Amino acid sequence: MSKNQGASFLKGAAILGAGALLSKMLGVVYRIPYQNITGDLGYYVYTQVYPLYSALLILATAGFPIAISKFVAEKLAIGDVYGARKIFRVSAGVLALTGFFFFILLWFSAPALAGFMKDERLVMPIRSVSFALLVVPIMAAMRGYFQGHHDMVPTAVSQIGEQFVRVATIIVLSYWFMKTTGDVYLAGSGAVFGAVTGASFAFIVMLFFWRRNQKVQQQLWDSTAVERTYKQETVGEIARKLFYYAIPICLGSLVLPLMQISDSFTVVSMLIRGGSTAEAAYQLKGIFDRGQPLVQFAAFFATALSLSLVPAIAEARALNQHRLIAARTELALRLTFLFGLPASIGLSIVAGPVNVMLYENGNGTTALTVLAFTTIFSTLGITSAGILQGMGEVNLPVRNLLVGVVVKLLLNILLIPVLGINGAALSTVCAYMVSTLLNLYAVVHLTRARFGLRSFFIKPFVAVTMMGLAAYVARQVAERGLLEWFSSPRLYYTGVSLIAVGAGVVMYTVALFLSGTVRRTDLESTKAGRKLVPLLLKLRLLHE
């Protein structure tokens, strides 16, 4: 690969990564105002249905843009413009058919699925979201074709636009239906319909780029492209090759939504088995799902880190630089640990005030406290999966996550009837813990990385303990000091949360330097870090 090609590749990866990251952030933040509009029951309606759509969407599309981009790029590399055009046309047709098949499947199986979920009123929301399956697959083919031309901008822009429109639809329709009808199931149907409006907008964006890109249009429609210059594959051969390459990626991407689907099909039924009424179980499921945005938000750091890890580890592996692999692995996991551990401990300490601040009441605070510990395992799991993928072990993280899904299902069945939604939270933590420990075992075995007891474990635990004490004390002081200042419980707990979190962040930052967890050499490895060194030396916070 030439220097220009390498730079182009890295630029494209960065554009896609940034687009995906921003898209995910938008896909998490909206859940809080949506819950505030519809309440826990409305939140339950949305979180029951959307994972089901996500799973079918992944099966219908997830691996296909990657497969299409690969095959198109291969054809263009040898100058076979007609072959690239044929791959797109066949792929678009195949994806349109798979999307239509899954649309029909979801539409007609909606009553049965709602029955399995113990709530027949979910039929309308399930059918509402199914229409998106008619649009997204064709758009996936277009994204793959652009990526085959090394043009990542249309994919990134359409992803961000899709999320903006989806979130706007969720907020506007849920508010309008609650204001006019007060029906949470109708509001939930409007919210999941955001998948349709978002996909439609993204499709329009892709068409805009399509019309603007004369090069792509010419290659697709130019009648002067010669068919017989190169050996051409049949439609059946292209379809088989496409499925062969894309299906494993689809199945791998499917594992994570299975965690949420396992909750959709087990939490309510297990709560009912434990003695709850159906209506109470629906409400409790909505309360349990409150914790998901907070856990997912904390995982963004690890997601961003893993995007850079895969090529970095792969590069060192290609050069047989085993020490560099071990060093990058150790640094990546140490940074993740330094972020994930305080996020878990901190959220568990301020779970009560944060619950009221975001969701208006303290229902489910114990479950949120337990669920907070998912963060440390999910962040380490994402980073370790990136390392394994960089080492060429693409299927290993998928297998380990699948083991976690099995653990989740079994523990849901065992714990929820006894512990309620606290049991569901505990099973989530255990599931991520098992899959992450399996990942870490494989990472240590493959990279030969070594983790010092003092630098990797003891020093961070000291810093986190200081942070936890500061946050706890600040919370107690704030709860007493702010009591007379706010008449609104939500504003009161917002103040308490911000003070406690602020105290924890400041103390943790200081403790990292005082304990020697973050050293001068660590900071000098980055441009931003080098700028901080003089100030930290002046404050006597930095160890050599």
Kinemage of the C-alpha trace (Angstrom):
@kinemage 1
@onewidth
@group {chain A} dominant
@subgroup {mainchain}
@vectorlist {calphas} color= white
{ca met a 1} P 0.000 0.000 0.000
{ca ser a 2} L 1.389 3.403 -0.990
{ca lys a 3} L 1.746 6.274 1.441
{ca asn a 4} L -1.187 8.119 -0.174
{ca gln a 5} L -3.359 5.001 -0.081
{ca gly a 6} L -2.479 4.438 3.563
{ca ala a 7} L -3.341 8.021 4.450
{ca ser a 8} L -6.605 7.726 2.519
{ca phe a 9} L -7.460 4.507 4.325
{ca leu a 10} L -6.757 6.008 7.763
{ca lys a 11} L -8.760 9.136 6.876
{ca gly a 12} L -11.690 6.985 5.754
{ca ala a 13} L -11.525 4.884 8.910
{ca ala a 14} L -11.439 8.045 11.033
{ca ile a 15} L -14.480 9.504 9.217
{ca leu a 16} L -16.466 6.282 9.634
{ca gly a 17} L -15.385 5.951 13.256
{ca ala a 18} L -16.348 9.529 14.114
{ca gly a 19} L -19.692 9.146 12.370
{ca ala a 20} L -20.437 5.880 14.142
{ca leu a 21} L -19.434 7.322 17.524
{ca leu a 22} L -21.583 10.448 17.162
{ca ser a 23} L -24.447 8.311 15.895
{ca lys a 24} L -24.193 6.061 18.953
{ca met a 25} L -24.127 9.033 21.309
{ca leu a 26} L -27.305 10.398 19.749
{ca gly a 27} L -28.791 6.907 20.007
{ca val a 28} L -28.293 6.891 23.780
{ca val a 29} L -29.032 10.444 24.938
{ca tyr a 30} L -32.623 10.573 23.604
{ca arg a 31} L -33.798 7.811 25.966
{ca ile a 32} L -33.788 10.130 28.966
{ca pro a 33} L -36.238 12.758 27.583
{ca tyr a 34} L -38.328 9.959 26.073
{ca gln a 35} L -38.719 8.345 29.508
{ca asn a 36} L -39.572 11.732 30.988
{ca ile a 37} L -42.351 12.172 28.402
{ca thr a 38} L -43.900 8.700 28.529
{ca gly a 39} L -42.915 7.444 31.992
{ca asp a 40} L -41.577 4.004 32.854
{ca leu a 41} L -44.438 2.201 31.111
{ca gly a 42} L -43.821 4.056 27.853
{ca tyr a 43} L -40.107 3.405 28.194
{ca tyr a 44} L -40.888 -0.300 28.623
{ca val a 45} L -42.883 -0.316 25.354
{ca tyr a 46} L -39.941 1.119 23.429
{ca thr a 47} L -37.223 -1.060 24.975
{ca gln a 48} L -39.275 -4.227 24.461
{ca val a 49} L -39.683 -3.668 20.723
{ca tyr a 50} L -36.575 -1.884 19.477
{ca pro a 51} L -34.019 -4.655 20.250
{ca leu a 52} L -36.138 -7.050 18.205
{ca tyr a 53} L -36.017 -4.727 15.194
{ca ser a 54} L -32.274 -4.199 15.727
{ca ala a 55} L -31.651 -7.940 15.604
{ca leu a 56} L -33.574 -8.402 12.345
{ca leu a 57} L -31.912 -5.312 10.880
{ca ile a 58} L -28.493 -6.750 11.689
{ca leu a 59} L -29.412 -10.067 10.082
{ca ala a 60} L -30.671 -8.238 6.988
{ca thr a 61} L -27.843 -5.731 6.546
{ca ala a 62} L -24.938 -5.704 9.046
{ca gly a 63} L -22.231 -7.468 7.066
{ca phe a 64} L -23.346 -6.492 3.580
{ca pro a 65} L -21.845 -2.972 3.250
{ca ile a 66} L -18.461 -4.438 4.222
{ca ala a 67} L -18.833 -7.320 1.774
{ca ile a 68} L -20.038 -5.065 -1.064
{ca ser a 69} L -17.232 -2.553 -0.475
{ca lys a 70} L -14.670 -5.366 -0.565
{ca phe a 71} L -15.918 -6.870 -3.829
{ca val a 72} L -16.444 -3.509 -5.531
{ca ala a 73} L -12.947 -2.352 -4.542
{ca glu a 74} L -11.454 -5.594 -5.899
{ca lys a 75} L -13.208 -5.117 -9.249
{ca leu a 76} L -12.228 -1.451 -9.535
{ca ala a 77} L -8.613 -2.279 -8.623
{ca ile a 78} L -8.283 -4.324 -11.825
{ca gly a 79} L -10.330 -1.868 -13.878
{ca asp a 80} L -13.448 -4.048 -14.133
{ca val a 81} L -16.051 -1.275 -14.002
{ca tyr a 82} L -18.795 -3.483 -15.425
{ca gly a 83} L -18.117 -6.122 -12.747
{ca ala a 84} L -18.338 -3.507 -9.983
{ca arg a 85} L -21.629 -2.282 -11.417
{ca lys a 86} L -23.005 -5.807 -11.578
{ca ile a 87} L -22.028 -6.501 -7.960
{ca phe a 88} L -23.958 -3.437 -6.821
{ca arg a 89} L -27.058 -4.303 -8.833
{ca val a 90} L -27.124 -7.908 -7.620
{ca ser a 91} L -26.421 -6.830 -4.030
{ca ala a 92} L -29.160 -4.184 -4.076
{ca gly a 93} L -31.628 -6.763 -5.398
{ca val a 94} L -30.621 -9.396 -2.829
{ca leu a 95} L -30.844 -6.904 0.047
{ca ala a 96} L -34.201 -5.585 -1.140
{ca leu a 97} L -35.543 -9.143 -1.096
{ca thr a 98} L -34.088 -9.931 2.356
{ca gly a 99} L -35.492 -6.656 3.719
{ca phe a 100} L -38.932 -7.468 2.307
{ca phe a 101} L -38.747 -10.998 3.743
{ca phe a 102} L -37.920 -9.740 7.232
{ca phe a 103} L -40.611 -7.046 6.964
{ca ile a 104} L -43.236 -9.728 6.180
{ca leu a 105} L -41.834 -11.944 8.939
{ca leu a 106} L -41.990 -9.194 11.575
{ca trp a 107} L -45.414 -7.915 10.473
{ca phe a 108} L -47.185 -11.281 10.549
{ca ser a 109} L -45.346 -12.680 13.582
{ca ala a 110} L -46.112 -9.572 15.675
{ca pro a 111} L -49.060 -11.186 17.549
{ca ala a 112} L -46.982 -14.280 18.391
{ca leu a 113} L -43.995 -12.191 19.515
{ca ala a 114} L -46.211 -9.985 21.671
{ca gly a 115} L -47.672 -13.148 23.197
{ca phe a 116} L -44.198 -14.438 24.044
{ca met a 117} L -43.491 -11.079 25.703
{ca lys a 118} L -46.700 -11.453 27.749
{ca asp a 119} L -48.183 -8.222 26.387
{ca glu a 120} L -50.561 -8.368 23.413
{ca arg a 121} L -50.654 -4.572 23.170
{ca leu a 122} L -47.124 -4.627 21.730
{ca val a 123} L -48.459 -5.764 18.327
{ca met a 124} L -48.893 -2.186 17.058
{ca pro a 125} L -45.369 -0.990 18.050
{ca ile a 126} L -43.815 -4.122 16.491
{ca arg a 127} L -45.647 -3.557 13.212
{ca ser a 128} L -44.859 0.158 13.308
{ca val a 129} L -41.104 -0.420 13.279
{ca ser a 130} L -41.224 -3.182 10.650
{ca phe a 131} L -41.527 -0.703 7.737
{ca ala a 132} L -37.910 0.394 8.239
{ca leu a 133} L -36.808 -3.015 6.947
{ca leu a 134} L -38.062 -2.004 3.496
{ca val a 135} L -35.699 0.994 3.307
{ca val a 136} L -32.516 0.200 5.229
{ca pro a 137} L -31.256 -2.806 3.183
{ca ile a 138} L -31.161 -0.881 -0.130
{ca met a 139} L -29.380 1.978 1.642
{ca ala a 140} L -26.838 -0.536 2.990
{ca ala a 141} L -26.024 -1.565 -0.595
{ca met a 142} L -25.440 2.076 -1.555
{ca arg a 143} L -23.188 2.611 1.460
{ca gly a 144} L -21.163 -0.443 0.525
{ca tyr a 145} L -20.768 0.779 -3.062
{ca phe a 146} L -19.486 4.180 -1.926
{ca gln a 147} L -17.102 2.539 0.537
{ca gly a 148} L -15.814 0.376 -2.304
{ca his a 149} L -14.761 3.670 -3.933
{ca his a 150} L -13.003 4.630 -0.644
{ca asp a 151} L -15.574 7.395 -0.120
{ca met a 152} L -16.647 7.156 3.524
{ca val a 153} L -18.318 10.578 3.806
{ca pro a 154} L -21.780 9.517 2.496
{ca thr a 155} L -21.957 6.671 5.033
{ca ala a 156} L -20.900 8.883 7.960
{ca val a 157} L -23.200 11.800 7.017
{ca ser a 158} L -26.183 9.517 6.416
{ca gln a 159} L -25.624 7.743 9.758
{ca ile a 160} L -25.608 11.012 11.679
{ca gly a 161} L -28.590 12.381 9.736
{ca glu a 162} L -30.498 9.158 10.320
{ca gln a 163} L -30.015 9.423 14.078
{ca phe a 164} L -30.953 13.114 14.212
{ca val a 165} L -34.230 12.505 12.373
{ca arg a 166} L -34.943 9.340 14.366
{ca val a 167} L -34.415 11.119 17.685
{ca ala a 168} L -36.514 14.110 16.569
{ca thr a 169} L -39.327 11.747 15.520
{ca ile a 170} L -39.172 9.903 18.844
{ca ile a 171} L -39.419 13.092 20.895
{ca val a 172} L -42.050 14.853 18.741
{ca leu a 173} L -44.392 11.892 18.184
{ca ser a 174} L -44.190 10.561 21.739
{ca tyr a 175} L -44.932 14.053 23.108
{ca trp a 176} L -47.800 14.585 20.660
{ca phe a 177} L -49.439 11.214 21.339
{ca met a 178} L -49.091 11.600 25.109
{ca lys a 179} L -50.523 15.131 24.919
{ca thr a 180} L -53.478 14.175 22.712
{ca thr a 181} L -54.276 10.599 23.794
{ca gly a 182} L -52.245 9.715 26.879
{ca asp a 183} L -51.784 6.219 25.362
{ca val a 184} L -48.227 4.995 26.077
{ca tyr a 185} L -48.526 2.184 23.523
{ca leu a 186} L -49.454 4.697 20.826
{ca ala a 187} L -46.575 6.905 21.965
{ca gly a 188} L -44.278 3.869 21.838
{ca ser a 189} L -45.472 3.084 18.308
{ca gly a 190} L -44.673 6.649 17.288
{ca ala a 191} L -41.251 6.402 18.903
{ca val a 192} L -40.214 3.176 17.172
{ca phe a 193} L -41.548 4.626 13.899
{ca gly a 194} L -38.559 6.945 14.195
{ca ala a 195} L -36.563 4.071 12.707
{ca val a 196} L -38.626 4.479 9.524
{ca thr a 197} L -38.334 8.269 9.253
{ca gly a 198} L -34.629 8.147 10.118
{ca ala a 199} L -33.923 5.473 7.508
{ca ser a 200} L -35.945 7.356 4.889
{ca phe a 201} L -33.992 10.556 5.522
{ca ala a 202} L -30.685 8.676 5.348
{ca phe a 203} L -31.793 7.153 2.044
{ca ile a 204} L -32.499 10.638 0.661
{ca val a 205} L -29.039 11.746 1.837
{ca met a 206} L -27.469 8.792 0.038
{ca leu a 207} L -29.393 9.681 -3.139
{ca phe a 208} L -28.062 13.251 -2.872
{ca phe a 209} L -24.485 11.995 -2.727
{ca trp a 210} L -25.320 9.551 -5.512
{ca arg a 211} L -26.514 12.275 -7.876
{ca arg a 212} L -23.592 14.530 -6.958
{ca asn a 213} L -20.978 11.859 -7.577
{ca gln a 214} L -20.714 11.839 -11.354
{ca lys a 215} L -17.931 9.255 -11.241
{ca val a 216} L -20.152 6.718 -9.511
{ca gln a 217} L -23.076 7.455 -11.827
{ca gln a 218} L -20.929 7.114 -14.921
{ca gln a 219} L -19.519 3.790 -13.796
{ca leu a 220} L -22.988 2.480 -13.030
{ca trp a 221} L -24.846 3.667 -16.086
{ca asp a 222} L -22.227 4.252 -18.770
{ca ser a 223} L -23.194 1.995 -21.669
{ca thr a 224} L -19.612 2.040 -22.964
{ca ala a 225} L -18.482 -0.230 -20.090
{ca val a 226} L -17.401 -3.444 -21.763
{ca glu a 227} L -18.923 -6.615 -20.368
{ca arg a 228} L -16.582 -9.180 -21.845
{ca thr a 229} L -13.208 -7.580 -21.100
{ca tyr a 230} L -13.062 -9.524 -17.821
{ca lys a 231} L -14.477 -12.838 -16.752
{ca gln a 232} L -17.919 -12.057 -15.357
{ca glu a 233} L -19.584 -13.872 -12.467
{ca thr a 234} L -23.181 -14.996 -12.691
{ca val a 235} L -25.906 -13.542 -10.468
{ca gly a 236} L -25.933 -16.766 -8.430
{ca glu a 237} L -22.160 -16.699 -7.936
{ca ile a 238} L -22.239 -13.072 -6.743
{ca ala a 239} L -25.147 -13.775 -4.369
{ca arg a 240} L -23.411 -16.853 -2.908
{ca lys a 241} L -20.150 -14.964 -2.448
{ca leu a 242} L -22.005 -12.065 -0.837
{ca phe a 243} L -23.812 -14.291 1.668
{ca tyr a 244} L -20.675 -16.321 2.396
{ca tyr a 245} L -18.742 -13.205 3.378
{ca ala a 246} L -21.542 -11.181 5.024
{ca ile a 247} L -23.445 -13.760 7.096
{ca pro a 248} L -20.606 -14.430 9.625
{ca ile a 249} L -20.308 -10.665 10.184
{ca cys a 250} L -24.081 -10.401 10.626
{ca leu a 251} L -24.092 -13.231 13.165
{ca gly a 252} L -21.184 -11.672 15.028
{ca ser a 253} L -22.950 -8.297 15.186
{ca leu a 254} L -26.125 -10.012 16.365
{ca val a 255} L -24.697 -11.220 19.662
{ca leu a 256} L -24.842 -7.894 21.537
{ca pro a 257} L -28.544 -7.195 20.782
{ca leu a 258} L -29.242 -10.731 22.022
{ca met a 259} L -28.432 -9.459 25.532
{ca gln a 260} L -31.304 -6.975 25.292
{ca ile a 261} L -33.600 -9.457 23.529
{ca ser a 262} L -33.049 -11.965 26.341
{ca asp a 263} L -34.394 -9.299 28.716
{ca ser a 264} L -37.347 -8.578 26.386
{ca phe a 265} L -38.450 -12.202 26.492
{ca thr a 266} L -37.586 -13.142 30.095
{ca val a 267} L -37.774 -10.191 32.512
{ca val a 268} L -41.540 -9.647 32.398
{ca ser a 269} L -42.389 -13.373 32.408
{ca met a 270} L -39.978 -14.052 35.303
{ca leu a 271} L -41.365 -11.103 37.286
{ca ile a 272} L -44.868 -12.526 36.812
{ca arg a 273} L -43.608 -15.946 37.916
{ca gly a 274} L -42.159 -14.250 41.006
{ca gly a 275} L -45.585 -12.912 41.965
{ca ser a 276} L -45.895 -9.535 40.207
{ca thr a 277} L -49.026 -8.636 38.292
{ca ala a 278} L -48.657 -8.118 34.542
{ca glu a 279} L -49.066 -4.320 34.817
{ca ala a 280} L -46.532 -4.130 37.653
{ca ala a 281} L -44.090 -6.274 35.640
{ca tyr a 282} L -44.352 -3.921 32.622
{ca gln a 283} L -43.626 -0.950 34.884
{ca leu a 284} L -40.682 -2.697 36.559
{ca lys a 285} L -39.170 -3.628 33.194
{ca gly a 286} L -39.273 0.037 32.189
{ca ile a 287} L -37.609 0.999 35.473
{ca phe a 288} L -34.892 -1.628 34.943
{ca asp a 289} L -34.132 -0.302 31.451
{ca arg a 290} L -33.323 3.132 32.868
{ca gly a 291} L -29.754 2.052 33.541
{ca gln a 292} L -28.922 1.096 29.940
{ca pro a 293} L -28.180 4.642 28.616
{ca leu a 294} L -25.820 5.349 31.525
{ca val a 295} L -23.893 2.100 31.018
{ca gln a 296} L -23.746 2.598 27.233
{ca phe a 297} L -22.631 6.203 27.567
{ca ala a 298} L -19.694 5.175 29.738
{ca ala a 299} L -18.630 2.677 27.065
{ca phe a 300} L -18.015 5.374 24.402
{ca phe a 301} L -14.408 5.828 25.535
{ca ala a 302} L -13.698 2.142 25.037
{ca thr a 303} L -15.471 2.169 21.664
{ca ala a 304} L -13.330 5.070 20.446
{ca leu a 305} L -10.192 3.370 21.760
{ca ser a 306} L -11.027 0.077 20.058
{ca leu a 307} L -11.377 1.852 16.674
{ca ser a 308} L -7.718 2.850 16.853
{ca leu a 309} L -6.593 -0.404 18.456
{ca val a 310} L -7.508 -2.738 15.615
{ca pro a 311} L -5.200 -1.161 12.999
{ca ala a 312} L -2.466 -0.439 15.578
{ca ile a 313} L -2.303 -4.032 16.796
{ca ala a 314} L -2.675 -5.402 13.259
{ca glu a 315} L 0.223 -3.241 12.070
{ca ala a 316} L 2.514 -4.447 14.876
{ca arg a 317} L 1.486 -8.053 14.198
{ca ala a 318} L 2.215 -7.730 10.466
{ca leu a 319} L 5.719 -6.492 11.342
{ca asn a 320} L 6.194 -9.307 13.918
{ca gln a 321} L 6.872 -6.713 16.609
{ca his a 322} L 5.772 -8.788 19.580
{ca arg a 323} L 7.039 -6.342 22.207
{ca leu a 324} L 5.126 -3.523 20.574
{ca ile a 325} L 1.952 -5.649 20.554
{ca ala a 326} L 2.395 -6.367 24.278
{ca ala a 327} L 3.120 -2.693 25.055
{ca arg a 328} L 0.101 -1.405 23.130
{ca thr a 329} L -2.102 -4.059 24.707
{ca glu a 330} L -0.970 -3.187 28.222
{ca leu a 331} L -1.440 0.552 27.627
{ca ala a 332} L -4.894 0.128 26.077
{ca leu a 333} L -6.190 -2.097 28.880
{ca arg a 334} L -4.645 0.123 31.560
{ca leu a 335} L -6.307 3.228 30.111
{ca thr a 336} L -9.620 1.394 29.871
{ca phe a 337} L -9.314 0.173 33.461
{ca leu a 338} L -8.488 3.704 34.626
{ca phe a 339} L -11.705 4.920 33.004
{ca gly a 340} L -14.070 1.992 33.540
{ca leu a 341} L -13.353 1.371 37.230
{ca pro a 342} L -14.086 4.924 38.486
{ca ala a 343} L -17.119 5.117 36.177
{ca ser a 344} L -18.567 1.999 37.824
{ca ile a 345} L -17.736 3.010 41.399
{ca gly a 346} L -18.781 6.619 40.867
{ca leu a 347} L -22.143 5.744 39.319
{ca ser a 348} L -22.897 3.278 42.109
{ca ile a 349} L -22.236 5.992 44.726
{ca val a 350} L -24.402 8.663 43.077
{ca ala a 351} L -27.020 6.267 41.645
{ca gly a 352} L -29.804 7.638 43.860
{ca pro a 353} L -29.420 11.352 43.060
{ca val a 354} L -28.666 10.659 39.382
{ca asn a 355} L -31.795 8.495 39.101
{ca val a 356} L -33.991 11.345 40.317
{ca met a 357} L -32.069 13.933 38.289
{ca leu a 358} L -32.596 12.044 35.014
{ca tyr a 359} L -35.830 10.111 35.571
{ca glu a 360} L -37.759 12.273 38.087
{ca asn a 361} L -37.987 9.650 40.852
{ca gly a 362} L -35.804 7.141 42.698
{ca asn a 363} L -37.528 3.948 41.550
{ca gly a 364} L -35.064 1.170 40.772
{ca thr a 365} L -32.078 2.848 42.437
{ca thr a 366} L -30.802 -0.474 43.836
{ca ala a 367} L -30.933 -2.059 40.385
{ca leu a 368} L -29.107 0.960 38.933
{ca thr a 369} L -26.453 0.672 41.651
{ca val a 370} L -25.861 -2.974 40.726
{ca leu a 371} L -25.991 -2.283 36.980
{ca ala a 372} L -23.300 0.390 37.383
{ca phe a 373} L -20.706 -2.378 37.728
{ca thr a 374} L -21.458 -3.475 34.164
{ca thr a 375} L -19.369 -0.508 33.005
{ca ile a 376} L -16.002 -1.868 34.107
{ca phe a 377} L -16.620 -5.178 32.346
{ca ser a 378} L -18.259 -3.752 29.207
{ca thr a 379} L -15.431 -1.244 28.632
{ca leu a 380} L -12.722 -3.868 29.160
{ca gly a 381} L -14.736 -6.232 26.958
{ca ile a 382} L -14.869 -3.727 24.075
{ca thr a 383} L -11.146 -2.919 24.319
{ca ser a 384} L -10.079 -6.572 24.606
{ca ala a 385} L -12.294 -7.436 21.623
{ca gly a 386} L -10.492 -4.730 19.601
{ca ile a 387} L -7.140 -6.248 20.555
{ca leu a 388} L -8.268 -9.746 19.554
{ca gln a 389} L -9.596 -8.465 16.222
{ca gly a 390} L -6.255 -6.753 15.597
{ca met a 391} L -4.570 -10.106 16.271
{ca gly a 392} L -6.748 -11.701 13.612
{ca glu a 393} L -9.031 -13.511 16.086
{ca val a 394} L -12.279 -12.076 14.745
{ca asn a 395} L -14.576 -14.884 15.912
{ca leu a 396} L -13.207 -15.252 19.438
{ca pro a 397} L -14.864 -12.140 20.971
{ca val a 398} L -18.155 -13.179 19.331
{ca arg a 399} L -17.972 -16.649 20.859
{ca asn a 400} L -17.131 -15.221 24.296
{ca leu a 401} L -20.009 -12.740 24.107
{ca leu a 402} L -22.334 -15.563 23.106
{ca val a 403} L -21.273 -17.424 26.261
{ca gly a 404} L -22.207 -14.256 28.166
{ca val a 405} L -25.675 -14.262 26.561
{ca val a 406} L -26.227 -17.865 27.742
{ca val a 407} L -25.139 -16.867 31.265
{ca lys a 408} L -27.527 -13.899 31.107
{ca leu a 409} L -30.495 -16.085 30.123
{ca leu a 410} L -29.837 -18.706 32.796
{ca leu a 411} L -29.328 -16.154 35.577
{ca asn a 412} L -32.428 -14.196 34.515
{ca ile a 413} L -34.500 -17.357 34.940
{ca leu a 414} L -32.901 -18.152 38.309
{ca leu a 415} L -32.604 -14.695 39.901
{ca ile a 416} L -35.512 -12.536 38.704
{ca pro a 417} L -38.320 -14.548 40.403
{ca val a 418} L -36.405 -14.171 43.686
{ca leu a 419} L -34.737 -10.748 43.448
{ca gly a 420} L -36.930 -8.959 40.904
{ca ile a 421} L -35.215 -6.402 38.654
{ca asn a 422} L -32.200 -6.455 41.001
{ca gly a 423} L -31.723 -10.031 39.806
{ca ala a 424} L -31.874 -8.848 36.181
{ca ala a 425} L -29.195 -6.232 36.938
{ca leu a 426} L -26.995 -8.828 38.674
{ca ser a 427} L -27.334 -11.239 35.756
{ca thr a 428} L -26.253 -8.475 33.349
{ca val a 429} L -23.120 -7.779 35.388
{ca cys a 430} L -22.274 -11.489 35.571
{ca ala a 431} L -22.832 -11.978 31.839
{ca tyr a 432} L -20.455 -9.180 30.879
{ca met a 433} L -17.960 -10.307 33.507
{ca val a 434} L -17.816 -13.849 32.078
{ca ser a 435} L -17.415 -12.744 28.448
{ca thr a 436} L -14.794 -10.116 29.383
{ca leu a 437} L -12.720 -12.529 31.491
{ca leu a 438} L -12.707 -14.972 28.568
{ca asn a 439} L -11.522 -12.156 26.291
{ca leu a 440} L -8.780 -11.122 28.719
{ca tyr a 441} L -7.561 -14.696 29.077
{ca ala a 442} L -7.226 -14.938 25.285
{ca val a 443} L -5.504 -11.523 25.106
{ca val a 444} L -2.874 -12.497 27.674
{ca his a 445} L -2.298 -15.829 25.925
{ca leu a 446} L -1.955 -14.317 22.437
{ca thr a 447} L -0.076 -11.060 23.147
{ca arg a 448} L 2.077 -12.193 26.088
{ca ala a 449} L 1.293 -8.862 27.729
{ca arg a 450} L 2.192 -8.577 31.401
{ca phe a 451} L 0.255 -6.515 33.913
{ca gly a 452} L 2.136 -5.397 37.008
{ca leu a 453} L 0.207 -5.876 40.249
{ca arg a 454} L 1.232 -2.494 41.595
{ca ser a 455} L 0.888 -0.346 38.449
{ca phe a 456} L -2.180 -2.020 36.981
{ca phe a 457} L -4.223 -2.878 40.075
{ca ile a 458} L -3.028 -1.418 43.406
{ca lys a 459} L -2.405 2.187 42.323
{ca pro a 460} L -5.702 2.539 40.415
{ca phe a 461} L -7.602 1.024 43.350
{ca val a 462} L -5.994 3.552 45.694
{ca ala a 463} L -6.990 6.414 43.374
{ca val a 464} L -10.543 5.081 43.003
{ca thr a 465} L -10.893 4.641 46.776
{ca met a 466} L -9.925 8.299 47.288
{ca met a 467} L -12.370 9.290 44.562
{ca gly a 468} L -15.163 7.216 46.100
{ca leu a 469} L -14.640 8.741 49.540
{ca ala a 470} L -14.620 12.266 48.102
{ca ala a 471} L -17.805 11.642 46.114
{ca tyr a 472} L -19.566 10.039 49.085
{ca val a 473} L -18.620 12.839 51.508
{ca ala a 474} L -19.538 15.517 48.954
{ca arg a 475} L -22.902 13.832 48.405
{ca gln a 476} L -23.664 13.768 52.151
{ca val a 477} L -22.644 17.410 52.601
{ca ala a 478} L -24.612 18.513 49.517
{ca glu a 479} L -27.750 16.654 50.611
{ca arg a 480} L -27.708 18.581 53.879
{ca gly a 481} L -26.502 21.920 52.536
{ca leu a 482} L -28.845 22.185 49.537
{ca leu a 483} L -32.006 20.970 51.262
{ca glu a 484} L -33.327 24.469 51.955
{ca trp a 485} L -32.287 25.896 48.571
{ca phe a 486} L -34.542 23.922 46.222
{ca ser a 487} L -38.263 23.225 46.437
{ca ser a 488} L -38.139 20.869 43.432
{ca pro a 489} L -36.776 17.389 44.308
{ca arg a 490} L -35.394 17.048 40.792
{ca leu a 491} L -33.423 20.298 40.963
{ca tyr a 492} L -32.247 19.406 44.465
{ca tyr a 493} L -30.874 16.039 43.379
{ca thr a 494} L -29.387 17.584 40.238
{ca gly a 495} L -27.349 19.869 42.480
{ca val a 496} L -26.368 16.952 44.715
{ca ser a 497} L -25.335 14.848 41.711
{ca leu a 498} L -23.233 17.565 40.096
{ca ile a 499} L -21.421 18.385 43.348
{ca ala a 500} L -20.715 14.722 44.143
{ca val a 501} L -19.559 13.927 40.602
{ca gly a 502} L -17.431 17.085 40.459
{ca ala a 503} L -15.728 16.262 43.757
{ca gly a 504} L -15.095 12.694 42.606
{ca val a 505} L -13.595 13.778 39.269
{ca val a 506} L -11.274 16.340 40.885
{ca met a 507} L -10.115 13.933 43.576
{ca tyr a 508} L -9.593 11.089 41.089
{ca thr a 509} L -7.532 13.316 38.794
{ca val a 510} L -5.324 14.459 41.675
{ca ala a 511} L -5.061 10.906 43.060
{ca leu a 512} L -3.923 9.517 39.697
{ca phe a 513} L -0.927 11.837 39.745
{ca leu a 514} L -0.166 11.645 43.487
{ca ser a 515} L -0.196 7.847 43.458
{ca gly a 516} L 2.010 7.689 40.360
{ca thr a 517} L -0.666 5.872 38.392
{ca val a 518} L -0.230 8.391 35.564
{ca arg a 519} L 3.431 9.191 34.987
{ca arg a 520} L 5.323 11.830 33.085
{ca thr a 521} L 6.258 9.296 30.412
{ca asp a 522} L 2.553 8.514 29.883
{ca leu a 523} L 1.717 12.175 29.292
{ca glu a 524} L 4.707 12.804 27.050
{ca ser a 525} L 3.523 10.069 24.691
{ca thr a 526} L 0.755 12.419 23.440
{ca lys a 527} L 0.792 16.007 22.172
{ca ala a 528} L -1.946 17.142 24.566
{ca gly a 529} L -0.234 15.454 27.500
{ca arg a 530} L 3.079 17.212 26.835
{ca lys a 531} L 1.365 20.583 27.242
{ca leu a 532} L 0.183 19.610 30.739
{ca val a 533} L 3.593 18.498 32.032
{ca pro a 534} L 4.962 21.972 33.038
{ca leu a 535} L 1.783 22.874 34.961
{ca leu a 536} L 1.656 19.530 36.785
{ca leu a 537} L 5.358 19.763 37.695
{ca lys a 538} L 4.750 23.247 39.085
{ca leu a 539} L 1.870 21.890 41.198
{ca arg a 540} L 4.091 18.982 42.298
{ca leu a 541} L 1.519 16.458 41.153
{ca leu a 542} L 3.613 14.635 38.587
{ca his a 543} L 5.998 11.744 39.178
{ca glu a 544} L 8.978 11.205 36.894
